Amino acid sequence: MRIGLTDIWEFSEVIAQAEEGWHFNLRAGELKVEGISKELLQQLKNDQEYDTELLPSIFTFREILWQPDVFTESVKSLPGLRILQAYCEETNELYQNSESPTRQLYSQLLQELSDCCEKAISSLEEDGASVKKVLGEFRTAAFPIIKFFIYHPQNKPAHYRDAVNRLNYAVKVMLTQFFGKYTELTDPFWEVTFTAAASHQKSKTENS
């Protein structure tokens, strides 16, 4: 079963007291985070350790992800990509060393965004690279990662509104200036499965 970002929280409340056996995978573009427990999903919704400045730091303040066609030369694009990559790597290392399971999940998303930056940097360093094509592919690949963080329930309302406005503008720019296609923009989503055997085994153990 496939469930969208905004619907998953209500779904998690419905099954909060239900039987065991639910399994969740997060899909964000090429990234697939598997084996997320029901408990971790509920922790994400109420994550008091979520850094509310993370969204502006990886998107709203990063013009490389939404600014229009002012990067006519690769030399103008590379600094923004390298700065964003450095931020993602630094934050990723911090989160990987944390004992927080939610931060462990965020670290995988940040690593994917860092990899998107690395791929774009490598492409732009090649002779004859098309800046528009490279940035279009970069923004398309980063889109589901960014959208996951935009719709995190712990964001500040002002940060959320600013990011949504930037994202809508970024989509328009991608489609009109960076050779993007609407069908290539993929929303992140949750894959939800239920294994009845797990619930049945738990019930047998409790009754024995």
Salt bridges, closest charged atoms under 4 A:
GLU13 OE2 - LYS45 NZ 3.57
GLU20 OE2 - LYS38 NZ 3.90
GLU34 OE2 - LYS32 NZ 3.72
GLU53 OE2 - LYS156 NZ 3.23
GLU53 OE2 - HIS159 NE2 3.96
ASP69 OD2 - LYS132 NZ 2.99
GLU125 OE2 - ARG82 NH2 2.70
GLU137 OE2 - LYS133 NZ 2.56
ASP187 OD1 - LYS147 NZ 2.78
GLU191 OE2 - ARG27 NH1 3.27
GLU191 OE1 - LYS32 NZ 3.45
GLU206 OE2 - LYS202 NZ 2.42
